[in-house]
């Protein structure tokens, strides 16, 4: 018995050694000495050693252990659906009524699986403060990808889908893109919804459904929101009953925006008599935006969420301005067209400011990098016509966009806007240098941490009168945060043409910091950018 056992052990050892030998010895069925990198048995006999086979990787047992059970996934999905119903839907009040998000959309998911999957996907992205769903609040989480992919597959395979369901899906896709900070992808879904509406309304034999009547104004509002950079007008694609159903006011009345206490905060006339009326009305909203006291709640996550008072005021102004533009289509000239574009760009900046300034959220500007780049691209076409009115836009981009390339392009644009633009370009460049100091090769916004970002508060003349002192605060930027300062040479920012206006730099800086664009809107000659400012010097 012992001999048999020994013989068996010997056989096993020989098999293991052959299995571990080089390829050449295994083919020849001879014992290999397993020399590295080539075995001596092959090299001593003049043969080429073909090396050793790669070791086999162990089976991925860990994946089986980590995989969630079907019942666990179903429970999380039900929780995500509940989160959308109780938390998400009531907050999506900027575009669409509470009836639409809390009733129509939730009812649609009971007879269409794609809507249900998109609701769960959106909840996974937005549930950062919901304990059970915190692990899923990432665009790379398996639960989000699973439901998002299923929804797209179902939508692509539908043979004769209900137009209302497809339009709801477009809105939920826009919501998902917004939660992921992908505004360009969101715009594509908005335009897709516009095309679906146009195709639907072109079929005269189909009677407009109640759901379509409620969905169409949402796309109209979203289209207006992106009209500064996408020239198509969706109003012409909608029946009159749909496009008019959204209007909150009647001609000759005043659209009023009230705060929770019931007091009128801002008001805008339904009609603007001229472009200056529109500018004055927008400036009032800008002043309210800068003066808004600090809000403690998190900033709005998407365009579907609102900021108290400010969002409604901006929406109201945009609606009235669109009406004004539609009634003055015959009055066209390059200068008037430029003014309309600039007012829309001012509105875009106020939309961004309203979602960052009241929350002291400097990193919130990072989500608008693409929008800021489009502001520069649009300004390139207008700088020869009206450079003065571009100054507050370019200073905003240069100081609030932390993308290294975009903010430097804004500084260069400022230098093309006359003496005032060149002075402010020097201030903006100093802000860039302060924030990027100590950062190795800054490229994206994420390369500038919150601790290095600054908020400029003022600029003053130094004691000798040959330069300026730039005052600023770091995070958390509040009144309790110590004020820091740095020097800015007057010689580095002035030329002979700039000297008459240099004493007004404090006034210029306060105007751009408070987005008081009316100072730049009405210079004596907007096409030249040189305008007489009061000779105000900071004490």
MARZA-843486 format. One record per residue: y negated, x negated, z of N, C-alpha, C in turn. Coordinates in steps of 0.001 Angstrom, whole numbers, plus 500000, padded with zeros to 6 digits. Atoms other than C-alpha are relative to their C-alpha. Example, Ala and Ser with C-alpha at 12.3 -4.5 7.8 and 13.67 -1.06 7.14 Angstrom:
BEGIN
501190499110500000504500487700507800498800499100500000501190500820499940501060486330507140498910500770500730
***
This chain:
BEGIN
501205499159500000500000500000500000498754499130500000501150500895499949497643497138500807499763499335498664500140500652501312498385495479497444499331500933499018500595499010500910497553498659495571498513500141500290501418499860499621494295498974497534499201498809499518500706501201500425493368495366496751499818499990498500500075499957501462494182495816493084498932500987499541501013498990500358492054498954492956498598499461500212501319500577499720489113497148494587499611498990498942500275501006501023489439494336492075499582500649498699500322499301501251489407496756489150498587500566500059501336499411499849486309498495490500498937498933499878500995501063500060484499495187490946499834499488498583500096500470501381485320494115487409499214500987499147500729498991500779484056497385485985498503499951500319501410500070499627480817497102487952499334498776499398500581501222500546480311493498486775499782500145498503500188499815501441480889494430483107498838500934499726501081499041500219478509497333483461498650499344500209501265500667499730475865494944484799499765498807499098500125501161500853476441492249482175499059500218498836500894499904501148474400491470479083500662500809498892499500499146501081474766493536475929501050499270499174499067500766500841476527490725474000501367499880500659498728500140499293479194490135476670500724501335500110499364498686499907479813493873477001500654500359498675499389499724501311480448494130473267501254499150499809498848500900500146482800491105473372501076500273501041499063499671498933484476492565476493500449498746500760499718501194499208484234489268478377499127500042501249500745500045498754483005488451481838498663499303499776501362500542500154479228487818481967499579499378501321500469500633498759477688485381484467498638500544500445501247499305499659474503487547484462498836499044500234501131500919499917472152484607484035498732500624499424501291499456500430468475485367483574499114498879499451500092498747500777466789485686481165501154500192499015498835499898500887469894484888479036501204499436500736498809500462499274473437484504480298500500498681499402499550501331500435474936480983480131501227500087499108498794499874500820478190482216478587499632500144498523500436499837501394476298483249475437499333498735499486500760501162500472473956480259475236500881498765499866499130501172500077476727477678475908500926500042498794499118499879501171478787479045473031499209500180498713500823499912501204475845479155470613499693501416499554500285498608500364475553482917470638498616500409500515501277499440499561472346484921470968500259501074501047499852498999498934472122486842474246498998501122499755500868498846500285470756490324473582499398500622501248500647499506498798469601490781477162500784501086500700499349499033499128470366493501479664499394501391499793500531498632500173470036497289479384499043500358501134500968499563498986467141498931481209500702500830501057499363499204498936468094500378484595499659501475499857500218498554500071468492504122484721499126500454501163500865499458498952465761506001486612500729501108500755499340498925499238466928508273489429499494501372499569500380498625500353466858512007488815498810500445500850501214499580499262463504513609489826500282501120500991499651498998498993464826515365492894498750500520500699501210499599499271461338515419494451499323501196499354500635498876500676460097517837491791500641501320500414499313498779499600462710520348492786499624500392501420500361499718498618461764520022496416498579500544500090501403499622499918458007520401495755499709501337499331500282498767500735458297523413493450499944501193500940500129498809499177457104526686494972501018501041499568499066498925500316459498529560495165499273501130499304500587498877500735458948532646493044499280500958500939500626499068499057458199534796496079498691499442500543501235500609499505455598532291497328498892500096498956500989499888501070453832532257493939499480501426499882500424498603500091453790536039493850499076500363501157500848499703498848452293536161497338498599499412499803501304500622500246449515533710496400499252500751498907500637499237501078448856535676493197499418501305500532500515498756499413448504538895495192498765499724500854501157500367499185446145537120497583498792499700499120501091500300500928444075535845494645499395501281499442500493498718500509443829539370493262499163500706501067500744499380498901442729540656496667498661499295500210501244500764499859440144537863496887498987500422498939500918499578501058438662538903493536499417501376500315500448498635499735438481542542494587499013500052501161500812499883498787436941541929498014498822499032500045501036501029499889434837538784497503499282499768498672500614500363501281434265537936493834499246501157499366500578498885500756433623541321492221498671500488500573501293499522499484430875542489494629498849499019499785501060501007500143428975539206494110499551499809498560500331500207501415428942539333490285499007501061499539500961498918500227425815541466490198498922499665498986501071500360500931423612539515487783500218500627498626499654499401501289425396540693484644501129500993500227499002498970499756427226543982484966499798500665501344500183499228498770427128546705487586501195499828500930498882500001499068429272546993490684501128500881499515498974499112500555431088549844488949500837499270498963499253500716501036432032547555486074500981499015500621499138501051499466433409544639488128501005500531501019499125499525498923434893546606491035500889501164499594499201498851500431436266549574489082500634499772498625499469500068501364436610549125485326500912498794499795499194501208500203437877545539485360501299500076500787498790499908499184440321546155488208500946501069499477499140498980500600441586549334486545500668499484498735499447500515501258442079547492483256501206499106500235498888500922499767444420544966484845501308500732500272498777499247499734446896547750485683500742500359498715499308499693501249447621548459482019499888498870498985500051501160500892446851545021480499500226498733500819499616501182499221448554541879481786499000498858499839500916501122500215445997539486480241498813500065500959501116499859499060443184540895482403500445499617501404499490500345498665445347540569485518500108498484500166499855501456499905446124536918484756498636499310500052501326500614499972442450536112484102499308500228501340500556499748498667441435537740487393500559498998501002499376500958499078443926535556489263499494498590499719500495501333500359442787532455487332498579499785500515501379500123499517439121533118488165499958499870501521499956500089498539439999533625491834500431498614500448499551501350499650441827530292491928498860498989499883501116500926500186438693528551490638498891500214501021501137499699499141436240530313492931500294500080501473499614499769498602438181530414496198499904498735500835500141501238499241436800527238497773499931500234501504500152499720498566436113528919501119501056500974500517498952499062499604439227531094501229501219499185500401498994500951499514441847529329503399501278499964499176498708499989500670445000530460501593499906499465498581500141500389501400443598529662498147499261498683499823500753501245500129441795526400498927500749498974499171499222500986500751444631524324497480500064500320498523499947499621501411444383526257494210498635499956499342501350499949500558440603525946493737499692498727499227500190501143500878440885523287491057500473500361498612499624499679501371441016523454487287501358499407499638498712500592500311444169521328487414501144500559500812498936499483499154446145523423489895500992500793499158498978499316500809449453524828488568499792501504499924500148498546500015448664528421489576498909500424499024501076499664500940445365528485487687500457499804498559499575500294501372446825526832484586501049500988499521498941499066500374449822529150484629499421501342499575500547498671500310447837532391484717498992499940498856500952500140501106445110531127482390500750499891498673499205500143501222447720530073479842500697501289499603499347498729500322449598533373480097499010500986499397501012499072500524446388535322479512499664499676498550500320500379501378445530533342476378501154500319499059498842499704500845449072533748475051500096501491499713499935498549500194449020537515475579498888500483499075501118499585500854445598537855473955500226499594498550499782500467501375446618535806470921501124500755499305498857499297500596449815537819470397499774501505499860500255498555500071448240541277470726499776500417498550500093499541501394448610543192467452498820500939499771501131499069500134446109546034467940499366500195501375500532499933498631444224545282471171498849500989500120501128499132499688441769547645472793498732499139500030501218500827500005438250546281472021499383499834501387500575500105498657437104547051475570500741498960500832499204500978499257439965544987477006499679498586499530500311501329500529439213542050474699498621499544500468501343500352499541435534542156475660499995499667501491499857500355498580436461542202479358500603498608500140499383501324499960438670539187478702498975498919499669501052500962500339435717537401477055499098499734501204500862500167498828433585538023480148500704499218501101499253500751498987436320536752482461500173498543499582499938501381500482436697533661480266498659499297500214501323500563499709432933533107480548499899499660501486500028500245498553433305533408484330500799498749500351499184501195499741436101530810484361499276498737499539500742501163500496434017528421482217498829499656500912501129500240499101431021528849484523500468499376501315499470500563498757433128528141487604500440498554499814499610501374500306434334524955485889498824499157499526501203500682500471430756524011484926500161499546498552499867500235501439431446524246481199499131501011499252500881498998500617428366526073479861500178500121498500499824499924501453429046525177476221501201500866499637498830499152500247432503526748476359499680501454500316500391498631499661430990529802478055499204500636498870500802499476501112428503530191475192500897500410498839499092499651501097431355530182472674500673501345500248499387498703499696432998533109474464498968501124499944501057498991500140429657534940474614499810500359498533500176499742501434429240534545470866501216500708499415498797499293500463432848535641470329499922501475500371500174498607499606432140538804472311498980500709499146501016499416500881429041539394470208500612500385498659499375499712501295431097539182467014500966501176500094499083498867499816433702541585468399499211501305500075500841498804499922430950544065469270499460500386498630500527499709501334429463543743465793501069500623499118498902499440500791432857544399464197500345501404500454499655498682499461433505547337466508498983501056499574501037499022500321430168549050465893499875500232498502500052499805501452430488548534462126500977501071499535499018498965500354433463550936462125499464501347500485500700498773499616431514554174462125500951501116500417499098498906499681434621556308462376500488499943501440499538500139498617435383554977465862498885500424500943500997499529499050433551556771468647499853498993501138500269500962498940431905554542471228500585500488501319499398499631498723433863554536474482499028499720501135500854500213498831432315554645477934500055498548500457499866501401499592433677551165478665499153499093499114500808500801500916432060549699475537498514500183500305501407499725499697428771551385476441499525499226501223500384500760498806428817549546479782500115498500499773499799501429500251430024546213478409498920499435499087500941500506501005427578545908475490498706499451500606501231500567499421424403545486477622500224498684500732499716501270499327426120542679479545499923498860499001500066501036501026426573540702476341498575499837499481501398500091500424422993541534475354499210499119500958500697500820499008421711540016478602500446498542499918499503501368500109423951536962478267499461499316498752500545500556501234422763536469474696498537499608500186501399500340499736419144536556475828499900498733500842500020501159499104419957534001478492500174498697499228499735501209500780421152531522475847499203499959498704500712499897501274418701532506473090499104498801499730500865501154500222416555529396473625500672498948499133499294501041500730419271527260472079500972500560498970499123499355500971421255529782469996499206501135499378501016499146500589419029531596467547500415501395499640499598498670500421421126534691466810499555501040501004500461498896499153419938538034468162501026501103499961498918499031499981422652540391469281499507501432499988500502498635499942420385543414469567500273500734498706499790499355501287420780544107465853501445500396499795498587499696500166424549544268466275500425501214500803499621498925499102424479547075468833499374501311499564500623498710500239423921550781468381498817500198500931501195499789499182420596552019469724500353500528501379499622499425498707422355553952472474500519498938500945499481501060499145423968550745473702498893499053500427501022500982499658421024548361473514498909500584500869501048499393499191418645550856475114500479500395501384499495499509498716420941551841477959499739499036501132500186501013498974420181548616479773498598500007500581501398500155499606416412548938479976499715500712501313500230499394498701415353549575483594498674500726500101501339499468499881411840550727482792499654500832498787500507499225501111409902553056480567498675499426499567501250500581500476406928552083478365498820500427500848501205499716499242403674551821480236500167499892501495499779500124498561405291551421483639500042498542500382499903501367499520405728548341485757501388499784500552498677500342499484409100546722486364499813499217501284500239500612498706409061545902490056501288499441500581498883500645499331411317543560491929499711500006501484500238499881498566411673544239495636500941499108500771499141500771499112413016542150498450500795500965500870499176499104499186415597543504500914499193500869500955500812499202499098412781544749503147499273501132499333500615498910500717411526547051500434498592499719499524501344500314500435408220545273499793500037499408498599500072500521501356407189544532496227499644498525500062500222501437499971407435540789495709499345499512498721500527500406501291406777540301492000500025501199499078499999498935500989405916542594489145499576499436498661500336500441501344405671542194485409499775501213499130500211498868500893404166544566482841501097500077498960498938499826500978406672546033480425499608499395498666500453500576501258404540544852477501498974498910500275500990501066499949402603541605477061499055500184498816500961499832501094399409541873475040499943498772499105499985501222500798399582538245473927500849498957500716499143501052499472401388534986474552499483499490501340500554500462498730399004534043477380500367500925501148499535499068498966399922537212479291501407499632500463498627500385499667403554536137479127500017498715500818500049501264499268402658532627480323499518500209501430500532499739498656400611533911483279501046500695500869498961499297499249403409536264484316501118499051500421498938500954499674405977533457484164499529498999501046500522500931499006403708531147486163500051500588501406499896499354498688403660533698488999501411499867500558498615500166499554407456533531489133500252498553500398499830501416499664407298529721489112499437499695501379500601500228498680404982529733492119500876500571501106499109499395499003407316532095493984501267499180500171498774500808499938410287529887493130499791498764500868500273501216499231408696526739494567499716500324501460500388499632498636407410528600497645501105500696500776498916499299499316410745530265498483500499499181501192499484500748498840411854529289502019501463499623499798498642500511500157415085527403502393501029501073500338498905499058499799418220529544502064501218499232500495498902500718499361421201528580504211501336500211499303498716499752500641423989530150502134500202499059498814499738500880501144425697528183499327499258500487498762500688499589501229423879528169495971500926500802499096499160499185500893425099530596493276500883499125499128499021500817500716428220529317491552499933500180498492500011499716501434427723530961488136498753500804499653501125499164500435425156532841486048500213501452500386499727498630499567426865536031487235499516500250501428500492499873498634425640535338490783498476499932500007501455499874499967422058535916491870499384499253501169500844500488498913419312534385493975499081501154500386500829498851499609417445537003496038498614499955499362501315499766500607414341538294494212499802499188498717500356500859501121414032535307491848500788500330498742499190499718501182416938536130489527499555501285499323500448498731500580415802539717489057498644499844499325501317500222500599412243538548488363500120499269498671499814500753501241413381536037485749500653500859498924499363499106500970415650538602484087499004501010499443500991499014500429412834541141483980499006499376499022500944500670500903410420538649482425500638499753498636499341500309501264412961537634479788500179501248499150499862498741500740413597541257478838498677500397499355501309499625500530409872541948478430499550499030498909500396500983501012409347538721476501500764500221498698499231499693501210412163539611474086499402501200499272500664498843500608410450542967473504498695499582499326501255500499500578407137541177472907500270499251498695499683500747501217408749538827470370500406500933498865499542499075501036410412541705468532498849500788499383501136499220500506407069543517468182498943499143499318500974500888500632405233540442466837500664499084498978499296500828500982407626539204464180499139499666498796500835500261501176404935539465461501498978498900500265500974501037499654402651537049463388500736498678500198499236501238499929404394533798462577499174498838499466500576501272500428403111530247462294500733498924500780499304501055499251404552526888463335499508499859501438500539500161498652402208526732466337500429501145500913499569498860499193403034530272467549501493499919500306498560500147499778406750529657467080500278498948501065499836501045498987406437526458469124499665500528501386500370499438498703404669528350471917501092500901500557498913499127499556407460530926472050501175499164500500498892500856499576410075528171472248499696499322501329500361500688498762408167526371474993500076500950501190499893499039498900407886529523477122501461500258500356498569499822499716411639530021476767500556498779500733499554501198499289412171526417477863499480500001501436500503499848498634409907527013480872500899500956500792499129499022499329412042530055481701501349499372500350498722500667499737415212527957481410499894499073501210500187500904498864413834525371483835499856500780501302500139499185498790412837528082486310501334500597500419498651499528499662416357529492486092500752498912500772499332501112499315417652526038487106499378499770501379500682500246498724415026525522489809500322501068501031499743498910499055415684528938491347501368499878500647498647500140499480419329527956491884500224498680500731499863501287499320418652524518493366498953499800501094501087500288499054415250524320495095500159500737501326499895499324498696415773527062497746501176499532500845498796500427499278419115525482498710499989498495500281500082501457499857417922521832498742501244499348499392498761500448500632420830521233496345499674499111498808500307500920501088419921518141494328501198499799499078498823500159500854423508517786493108500234501230499135499867498819500834423241521320491738499426499803498615500567500273501317421143519929488890501030499374499062499008500676500841424200517995487675500728500973499084499295499011500816425806521202486397499201500408498774500884499587501108422841521665484020499684498837499070500274501175500828423074518284482288499942500353498521500003499609501407423954519841478936498756500778499621501222499230500257421040522273479186498792499078499920501132500925500025418627519436479972499988499167498721499958500752501258419826517486476949499495500858498841500491499116501059419169520517474745498485500190500093501450499942499851415655520718476196499335498831499286500554501172500682415044517204474903500105500162498489499808499842501441416493517972471468499007501003499419500984499022500471414250521025471154498595499419500043501341500570499856411202519084472362499687499001498896500224500964501082411669516439469675499357500683498798500532499264501141410873519107467080498583500515500253501279499378499655407731520256468949498934499005500424500927500943499386406097517064470204498775499749499137501157500211500859403833516709467174499053501193500008500821498789500024402588520312467450499243500215501302500622499687498706401900520688471165500553499095501095499429500941499020402656517556473232499627500310501442500430499774498612400642518619476298500923500957500722499184498975499352402834521652476988501431499540500250498664500546499761405962519508476910500050499104501235500031500957498887404828517276479799500796500483501210499204499591498822406215519401482695501490500085499708498579499924500359409504519855480804500629498618500068499428501341500056410052516145480196500004499325501372499999500578498655409032515145483734501131500597500828498893499352499288411508517678485120501331499359499626498727500583500433414356516260483016500112498558500483499951501414499627413444512636483774500299499801501479499832500185498556413450513155487549501166500782500589498938499169499440416132515837488042501344499798499315498727500303500668418768514801485490500380498567500330499585501349499600420741511818486801500877499316498956499320500673501099422459511055483493499077498908499464500869501143500301421145507572482651499371500099498618500519499937501368420756508130478915499000501135499829500857498829500205419229511620479049498657499819500691501268500111499282416618510822481697499105498933499377500826501014500669415480507707479820499412500525498689500566499362501191415066509731476643498830500901500379501112499170499533412873512106478648498774499147500315501118500902499724410742509175479823499330499581498697500568500373501297410309508071476205499215501149499386500732498839500510409283511610475249498666500160500730501254499919499244406675511599478035498965499026499452500929501005500524405155508452476560499358500429498686500565499483501248404534510399473344499043501164500240500804498817499668402528513089475173498611499633500502501374500328499662399161511374475437499863499231501294500232500798498793397557509532478391500643500587501242499405499361498823398692512081480971501515499838499998498559500197500105402249511864479704500404498577500312499665501402499733402185508065479839499885499670501487500116500234498553400953508081483445501203500575500744498864499375499323403671510500484517501315499337499610498794500733500398406258508524482536500222498806500920499867501145499091405535505536484784500520500448501361499498499465498732406068507671487889501474500362499867498604499603500204409302509095486452500907498780499926499189501212500099410563505610485600500181499349501362499872500545498643409863504475489163501049500779500794498972499184499344411985507394490442501387499581499524498714500441500554414800506314488107500416498674500627499681501316499442414612502738489401500396500100501472499661499841498580414670503851493049501410500556500152498699499343499851417719506084492571501144499128499486498924500810500584419677503573490479500105498624500638499964501304499343418948500583492714501312499842500772498733500259499323422237499095493885501196500692499381498894499328500689424331501251491537500386499158498789499545500843501098426428499162489173500277500847498760499853499329501289426125500424485583500008501526500135500046498528499927424993504025486221500046500615498610499864499326501297426032506309483366499882501504500188499982498552499813426837509837484513499260500385501280500664499500498788425236512023487172500793499650501253499154500278498836428197511408489475499840498573500508500193501381499569427280507702489599498850499856500995501119500030499049424165508551491649500366500887501180499602499167498854425374509703495099498801500696500622501062499224499346423399512198497150499116499113500859500767500850499089422329509463499555498935499176499285500966500802500754420444507636496783498956500846499278500938499134500716418620510650495344498751500242500847501270499834499300414985511239496208499261501215499458500929498938500387412434514042496110498587499469500197501379500490499934408912512911495278499123501065500646500888499052499317406268514511497513498536499841499596501423500183500300402937512936496521499784498590499458500446501339500383401086509965495068498561499849500469501337500248499466397987508412496633499498498649499518500585501301500294395581505595495862500253499060501171499849500960498912396262502444497810498628499620500553501256500307499302393640501008500145499064499138499162500830500873500827392421498470497574499487500694498748500455499260501167392062501050494823500511499473498679499498500556501259393983498994492255501433500423499706498644499518500233397267500902492431500229501321500706499638498721499391399116503930493762501161499798500964498883499957499065401507504674496604500773501281499718499143498850500291404402506967495649500776500362501259499334499528498786405717509043498573501206500845499622498785499250500316409247510454498618500882500109501229499010499802498939412063511698500849501393499874499415498595500045500381415794511122500731500741501182500626499164498927499463418661513468501602499923499998501529499936498628500528418476516005503255498665500581499551501258499629500663414865516115501924499095500924500813500797499053499223413547518395504701498773499356500625501219500486499359410307518103506647500304499000501109499624500934498936412185516241509387500461498659499449499555501251500613413298513570506913498823499041499876501118500953500082411157510402507135499514499815498562500601500257501313408771509788504243500056498501499719499993501387500454409334506546502349498958499845498901501021500211501023406957504951499900500283498714499242499948501215500800406707502362497161498708499924499194501252500198500740403826500916495169500233500142498506499993499877501459403059501689491539498707499385499502501180500691500496400705499373489708499229500872499024500839499245500939397787501096487984499945499291498653500088500749501245397670498316485409501206500245499110498780499816500787401260498988484347500054501341499301499917498670500590400534502609483447498773500368499181501234499614500657397084502517481893499677499104498828500629500723501087395452501482478685498543500426499980501409499622500070391831501815477649499836501496499803500094498560500228392498505370476474500335500797501249499536499261498831394068506313479806499004499985501157500844500221498829391303505131482137499248501242500456500765498854499513389172508345482186500806500998500818499192498999499305392087510407483479500772499440501179499130500600498994393687507936485866499714500508501404500322499541498656391824509212488908500593501358500291499429498675499802393506512604488384501518499972500082498546500079499914397076511325488697500563500830501148499458499133498941397575513031492107500052501464499594500002498610500448396599516358490538501098500241498974498944499873501008398905515803487569501375500054500653498690500052499362401826514913489822500289501283500762499770498748499273401371517968492053500282501144499037499767498937500983401252520156488940501435499978499499498631500052500514404585518906487603501020500204501114499068499784498891406231518865491044500126501478500337499991498558499716405281522527491579500233500830498747499822499373501309405976523327487924498848500961499701501216499255500330402398524537487522499660499690498546500132500347501417402665524506483743498700500506499381501244499480500571399408526451483217498945498903499866500926501119500131397500523191483767500164499318498648499719500620501292399175521909480593499996501023498864499950498943501020399278525270478805498646500202499336501332499707500523395507525556478368499077498784499993500962501087500185394044522116477613499054500355498855500910499692501097391038522101475249500658499881498636499328500173501289393244520815472429501464499701500264498591500234499668397008521312473051500700499083499022499331500830500999397872519475469840499739498521500219500319501406499774396276516240471140500403499530501387499536500297498647397331516403474790498933499410500914501024500552499135394100514832476050499099501121500477500799498894499495392374517300478328499274499567501264500859500383498876389675517125480966500541500585501291499516499563498696391125517297484455498910499780501038500953500247498914389065517658487609500244498629500609499897501352499462388365514268489124500368500061501480499522499802498632390486514921492222500788498769500431499318501172499468391620511991494320500574500367501358499378499709498706394088512305497179499313499197501087500666500677498886392569511474500505500896498914500548
***
